[in-house]
Amino acid sequence: MDAGTNLAGIDVPSTNPIFLSVAIVHIALGLACIVTGAIAILSQKRAGRHPRYGTIYFWCLAGVFVTAASLAAVRWPEDYHLFILGALAFASAYVGRRARQQRWTSWVRLHIAGMGASYILLVIAFYVDNGHSLPVWKDLPPITYWLLPIVIGVPILVRALVWHPLVRQTGSP
């Protein structure tokens, strides 16, 4: 692997054009995930905006996982944990999506848990990979990159699992 370069203030460990192309696609898909996931989370849970943006989030996350896997494969010793986070994020979203599509028992909670966990894992992977290059974050201890998204995201997720109107309406156990 070559020395690396800097893209928009973020250190990229290669100058290889193929690696950089995959990294750029990965970054674009990751940003799309953050935006579309937030829109889906904040939208009313009914036909229209929520499922549309949730679907876009899911397929962008699939792309993030594929590009993360290829980037991690090139630098496995340094990045295997990012592959694991990506696999867990995509698996969580897959379970959440399938629970909704197939109306599994307790599908509402499974959908909320799966999609919510995937978003938290996506944010963790971003900070673990980039926190050392970001303003404010670079001054924090690296364990913060793992813990802060959990400390913020899990209580929100638990609240949704307990209090969301669809959970209460279905009486989902």
N, C-alpha and C positions, 0 to 999 in steps of 0.2 A: 504494500500500500504506500502511496506517495505521501508527501508532507501535508497536504491539505490546503484549504482555502477558507474564505469567510464570505458567507452569503447573508446580507442584511443583518450583520452583527452576530451571526451564529456561525461558530466554527464547524466546518464540514471537513471530515478527515480524508478528503481525496480531491484531486483535480481531474480525475478520470472523467471524460465527457459522459460516458454511460452512467457511472455512479451519480454524477451531478444531475443528469436528466431524471433518473429515478428519484433522487432526493427532491427535486423540484416538484415532480408529480405527487410525491408523498406529502410534501408541505402543503400543496394546494388542496389535496384531499383531506388532510388533517384540519385545515382551516374551514373547509366546507362542513366537516363533521361537527366542529365546535359551533358553528353558526346554525346549521340545520337542526342539530340536536337541541340547542337552546330554544329555537323556535318551536319545535315539537313539544318540549317540556312545558313551555309557557302557554301553549295553545289550549283552547277548550278541547276536551276529549270527545270529539264527535267527527262525523264525516267531514272531509275538507282538509283544512290546514294541518291538523295533527297527523293523520295518516300519510298525507303527501310528504310532509317534511320528515316524518319518521322513516318513510321508505327511502328518501334521498339519503338520510343519515346512515341507514343500514348499508346501502350499496357503496357509499363513500367509505364507510368503515371497512367494508370488504376490501376495497382498494388500498386503504391504509395498511391493512394486515398483509396483503400481498406485497406491497412495496417495502414494508418494514421487514418482512421475512427475507426478501432479496437483499436489502441493505445489511441486515444482521448476518446473513450467510457469508458475506464478504469479510466481515469483521467479527466473527463469532465469539472469540474470547472476550472482546470488549462489549459486545452488544447482545449476547444471548438473552439477557434479562429483558431487553426490549421486545425480542421475539415472544417470550413468555407472556409479557403484558399484552401484546397485540393479540396473541392467540386467546387469552382469557377474555379480552374485551370483545373480540368477534364471537367467541362461543357464547358469552353472556347475551349479546344482542341476538344471536341466532335463536337461543332458547326463548327469549322474550318475544321475538317475532313469531316463532312457531306456536307458542302458547296462545297468542292472539289469533293467529290464522286458523288453528285447529280447535280453538275453544276448549283447551284442556281443562280439567278440573282446577279450580282456583286460577283460571287464566289471567284474571286482572292482576292479581298479586305477582304471578310469575312474569307477566309482561312488564310491570313496573320495576320489579327487582332486576330482571335481565337487562332491560334497556338502561335503567339507572346505573347499575353496576358497570355496564360497558362504557358509559360516559365518564364515570369516576376513573376507571382504568385508563381510558384515553388521556385524561388530564394528567394522571400520574406519569404515564409514559412520556408525555410532552415535557413535564418538569424534570423528570429524571434525566432525560436526554439533553435538555437545553437550559436547565436552571442555572448552571454554572456560567452561562453567557448572558443572562438576563439582568437588567437593572434591578436592584433591590434583592432579587432572588440569589444573585451571585454572592451576596454578603451573608446569606443564611447557611447553616450547616446542611450538608447534603441529605441528611435524614428527613429534613423538612420537605424535600421534593416528594418523598413517599407519603409522609404523614399528613401534611396540610390538606391535600385533596380528600383524604379519608375523613379527617376531622370535620371538614365542611360538608362533604357530600353524603356521608352515611347518615347523619341526623336528618337531612332533608329527605333522603330515600326512606328512612324508617317512618318519618312523618307521613309521607305519601302512602306507604303500605298500611298505615293504621287509619288515617283520616281521609284519604281521597274519597270523594263522593261515589265513584264507581265501585270501590271496594266495599263501602258501607251499603250501597244500594244492592249489590249482588249478595251481600251477606257471606262473602267469600271467606271460608275458614282459614 
